[in-house]
Amino acid sequence: MTMAGLLSALPDMEPRRYLYDLVPVYPRRGGKGLRCGLTIATCGAFGGTPRLALNSAIAIELFHNAFLVHDDVEDGSLTRRGLPTLAAEHGLAVAVNVGDAMNVLSIEPLMRNLELLGPEVTWDVMAEIQHMVRQSTEGQATELGWVRDNVLDLEDADYLRMTLKKTCWYTCIHPCRIGAVIASRGAIDPDRFNRFGYFMGAAFQIQDDVLNLVADERRYGKEIGGDIQEGKRTMMLIHLYRHASPRERDRLRRFLATARERRTDRDVRWVRALMDRYGSLDHARQSARSLAAAALDEFHAAYADAPPSRDRRFIEQIVHYMIERDL
């Protein structure tokens, strides 16, 4: 439903080759549909209809794919969902412009909410979107800054604060908040979903980081070990640096201070082997399981007054999927 609405909302005009033919490339490659699914299902769980939430779900999905395009540029990633990134295939400048266009195009579905939801709810949704985008860019700035400045004196709490901003708000918290605001016409306090969405989003991000190291690349869709190559401060890297010997920390610091294009596969394999030696992946997996368990507890609080329904069951099952997915 969201994908069909997204594709139908795209302009059928020039320039096609350099812009509008490229906008739907990432959406058409498929994905989990998590964000739009949470938006529509939460709306349904509190008595709304899919039609009421569709415009907002389309906007969130467009924002999400714009983030992916820009994220691939910022990280220098080569593949996305099993195929070359837009930057790798069409160049950095074209990719950045496509991401910019997707951000602009996401505004139109939100404008269409005016007739459907009325001015007050439309404004509430716009405020949620504004906060979502701001938090995401702040989280991305933090992660990019850590990589640029080779920051290594970090704890799990630092990673989780970054993940709250970069991932949790736009992946889980705001989709739930927006769905409930729409269904209740603003009567539900959306803050009730903050803890649930944080725990679920953090579990999702940690598990995604783990999969970057262990998954089948054909099914995962991105370069296996790419996070190490990019120097991302994952929970595993932070754990490794805390537990490695002084000599190993010195070598790790020098590796991460090296420009990405000069980092060797041999060094990446060395970092990966150290993570196994010090139990860094097991630490991350246990953290993800604990966060998923907390998310289940918070689900029952956030959706306590939502009557039994297919939508409510779907959201509860997503929490299990977060940690049990094995790509």
C-alpha positions in Angstrom: 0.0 0.0 0.0 2.7 2.5 1.0 4.9 1.6 -1.9 2.1 2.0 -4.4 1.2 5.4 -2.9 4.9 6.4 -2.9 5.4 5.5 -6.6 2.2 7.2 -7.7 3.2 10.4 -5.9 6.4 10.8 -7.9 6.5 13.4 -10.7 6.2 12.1 -14.2 8.3 14.8 -15.8 11.8 15.8 -16.8 14.6 15.5 -15.8 14.0 11.8 -15.8 17.4 10.3 -16.4 19.3 12.3 -13.8 16.6 12.7 -11.2 13.0 11.3 -11.3 14.0 7.8 -12.7 16.5 7.6 -9.8 14.2 8.6 -6.9 12.4 5.3 -6.8 15.5 3.1 -7.2 16.0 2.4 -3.5 12.3 2.0 -2.6 11.9 -0.5 -5.5 14.8 -2.6 -4.2 12.6 -3.6 -1.3 13.1 -3.2 2.4 11.5 -4.1 5.7 8.8 -1.4 5.5 9.2 -1.1 9.3 8.6 2.6 9.6 5.5 2.8 7.4 4.3 -0.4 9.0 4.5 1.0 12.5 2.7 4.2 11.4 -0.2 2.4 9.8 -0.5 -0.4 12.4 -0.4 2.0 15.4 -3.1 4.1 13.7 -5.1 0.9 13.3 -4.5 -0.3 16.8 -6.2 2.8 18.2 -9.1 2.7 15.9 -7.9 4.6 12.8 -7.9 3.4 9.2 -4.9 2.8 6.8 -6.2 5.6 4.6 -5.8 8.2 7.4 -2.2 7.3 8.0 -1.1 6.6 4.4 0.2 10.1 3.5 2.3 10.2 6.7 3.6 6.7 6.1 4.6 7.7 2.5 6.4 10.8 3.8 8.3 8.8 6.4 9.4 6.2 3.8 10.6 9.0 1.5 12.6 10.6 4.3 14.0 7.2 5.2 15.2 6.5 1.7 16.7 10.0 1.4 18.6 9.3 4.6 19.9 6.1 3.0 21.1 7.9 -0.1 22.9 10.5 1.9 24.2 7.9 4.4 25.8 6.0 1.6 27.6 9.1 0.4 28.8 10.0 3.8 30.0 6.5 4.6 31.5 5.8 1.1 29.3 2.6 0.9 29.4 0.6 -2.3 26.3 -1.5 -2.1 22.8 -1.0 -0.8 20.2 -3.8 -0.7 22.5 -6.0 -2.8 23.1 -3.6 -5.6 25.5 -0.6 -6.2 24.6 2.5 -4.2 23.4 5.5 -6.2 26.7 7.2 -5.5 28.7 4.3 -6.8 26.6 3.9 -9.9 25.8 7.5 -10.8 28.4 9.6 -8.9 28.4 11.6 -5.7 26.8 14.8 -7.1 23.8 13.1 -8.7 23.2 10.9 -5.6 23.3 13.9 -3.2 20.8 15.7 -5.5 18.5 12.7 -5.6 18.5 12.5 -1.8 17.7 16.3 -1.7 14.8 15.7 -4.0 13.4 12.9 -1.9 13.4 15.2 1.1 11.5 17.8 -0.8 9.0 15.3 -2.3 8.2 14.0 1.2 6.6 17.3 2.0 3.8 16.9 -0.5 2.1 13.9 1.2 2.1 15.8 4.4 0.4 18.7 2.7 -2.3 16.4 1.5 -3.1 15.6 5.1 -4.7 19.0 5.4 -7.9 18.0 3.7 -7.9 14.5 5.2 -7.0 15.2 8.8 -7.8 18.9 9.3 -5.4 21.7 10.2 -4.7 20.8 13.8 -3.8 17.1 13.3 -1.8 18.0 10.2 0.2 20.5 12.2 0.8 18.0 14.9 2.1 15.5 12.3 4.3 18.2 10.8 5.8 18.9 14.2 6.5 15.2 14.7 8.3 15.0 11.4 10.3 18.2 12.1 11.5 16.7 15.4 12.2 13.3 13.7 14.4 14.8 11.0 16.3 17.1 13.4 17.1 14.2 15.8 18.2 12.0 13.0 20.7 14.6 11.6 22.0 15.3 15.1 22.7 11.6 15.6 24.3 11.3 12.3 26.5 14.3 13.0 27.6 12.7 16.3 28.6 9.5 14.5 30.3 11.3 11.7 32.2 13.5 14.2 33.4 10.5 16.1 34.8 8.9 12.9 36.4 12.2 11.7 38.1 13.0 15.0 38.9 9.4 15.7 37.1 9.5 19.1 37.6 6.2 20.9 37.1 6.9 24.6 33.4 5.9 24.5 31.1 3.7 26.5 27.9 1.8 25.7 25.9 4.7 27.0 27.5 7.0 24.4 26.6 4.6 21.7 23.0 4.3 22.9 22.6 8.1 23.1 23.8 8.4 19.5 21.5 5.6 18.4 18.5 7.2 20.1 19.0 10.2 17.9 20.2 8.6 14.7 17.9 5.5 14.7 15.2 5.3 17.4 13.3 8.5 16.8 12.7 8.0 13.1 12.7 4.2 13.0 10.3 3.5 15.8 9.4 6.4 18.1 7.9 8.9 15.7 6.1 6.3 13.5 4.2 5.1 16.6 3.6 8.6 17.8 2.3 9.8 14.4 0.0 6.8 14.0 -1.5 7.4 17.4 -1.9 11.1 16.9 -3.8 10.5 13.7 -6.0 7.8 15.1 -7.0 9.8 18.2 -7.1 13.2 16.5 -4.5 14.4 18.9 -6.1 13.0 22.1 -3.4 10.4 22.9 -0.3 11.7 24.6 2.4 10.5 22.1 5.1 10.5 24.8 3.8 7.2 25.9 5.6 5.6 23.0 9.0 7.0 23.7 10.4 4.3 25.9 8.9 1.5 23.8 10.3 3.0 20.6 13.7 3.7 22.1 14.2 0.1 23.4 12.9 -1.4 20.1 15.0 0.9 17.9 18.2 0.4 19.9 17.7 -3.4 19.7 17.2 -3.1 16.0 20.3 -1.0 15.5 22.6 -3.2 17.5 21.3 -6.3 15.7 21.8 -4.6 12.4 25.4 -3.8 13.4 26.0 -7.4 14.4 24.6 -8.6 11.1 27.0 -6.4 9.2 29.7 -8.7 10.5 28.1 -12.1 10.3 25.3 -12.1 7.7 25.2 -13.6 4.2 26.0 -10.6 2.0 23.6 -11.8 -0.7 20.7 -11.5 1.8 22.0 -8.7 3.9 22.4 -6.3 1.0 25.5 -4.4 2.2 29.2 -5.1 2.4 29.9 -7.5 5.2 32.4 -5.9 7.5 31.7 -2.5 5.9 31.2 -0.9 9.4 34.8 -1.8 10.3 36.1 -0.5 7.0 34.1 2.7 7.6 35.3 3.0 11.2 31.8 3.2 12.6 31.7 3.3 16.4 29.4 0.3 16.9 28.9 -1.3 20.3 31.3 -4.0 19.2 34.1 -1.6 18.4 33.6 0.3 21.6 33.6 -2.9 23.6 36.8 -4.1 21.8 38.7 -0.9 22.4 37.8 -1.0 26.2 39.0 -4.6 26.6 42.0 -4.8 24.2 45.6 -4.7 25.4 47.5 -1.3 25.2 49.4 -2.5 22.2 46.2 -3.6 20.4 44.5 -0.3 21.3 47.4 1.6 19.8 47.2 -0.4 16.5 43.4 -0.1 16.4 43.7 3.7 16.9 46.2 3.9 14.1 44.0 1.8 11.8 41.0 4.1 12.5 43.1 7.2 11.9 44.0 5.9 8.4 41.9 7.2 5.5 39.2 4.6 4.5 40.6 4.0 1.1 44.0 3.1 2.6 42.6 0.6 5.2 43.5 -2.9 4.1 41.4 -6.0 4.2 44.0 -7.6 6.3 43.5 -5.0 9.0 39.8 -5.3 8.8 40.1 -9.1 9.3 42.4 -8.4 12.3 39.8 -6.2 13.9 37.1 -8.7 13.3 39.2 -11.5 14.9 39.9 -9.4 17.9 36.1 -8.9 18.3 35.7 -12.6 18.5 38.6 -13.0 20.9 37.2 -10.5 23.4 33.5 -11.5 23.0 32.5 -8.2 21.6 29.7 -9.7 19.4 28.4 -11.7 22.3 28.3 -8.5 24.4 26.3 -6.7 21.7 23.9 -9.6 21.2 23.2 -9.8 24.9 22.6 -6.0 25.0 20.2 -6.3 22.1 18.3 -9.2 23.8 18.0 -7.1 27.0 16.7 -4.1 25.1 14.2 -6.2 23.1 12.9 -7.7 26.4 12.5 -4.1 27.8 10.7 -3.2 24.5 8.2 -6.0 25.1 7.5 -4.7 28.6 7.0 -1.2 27.3 4.8 -2.4 24.5 2.2 -3.6 27.0 2.3 -0.2 28.7 2.2 1.9 25.6 -0.6 -0.1 23.9 -2.5 -1.1 27.2 -5.7 0.6 26.1 -5.6 -0.6 22.5 -8.1 -3.4 22.1 -6.9 -6.8 20.7 -6.5 -6.6 17.0 -4.4 -7.7 14.1 -2.6 -4.4 14.1 -1.8 -4.7 17.8 -0.5 -8.3 17.4 1.6 -7.2 14.4 3.4 -4.5 16.4 4.1 -7.0 19.2 5.5 -9.4 16.7 7.9 -6.8 15.3 9.7 -6.7 18.6 10.4 -10.4 18.4 11.5 -9.9 14.8 14.0 -7.2 15.8 16.1 -9.7 17.7 15.3 -13.0 16.0 15.9 -11.9 12.4 18.8 -13.9 10.8 19.8 -12.6 7.4 
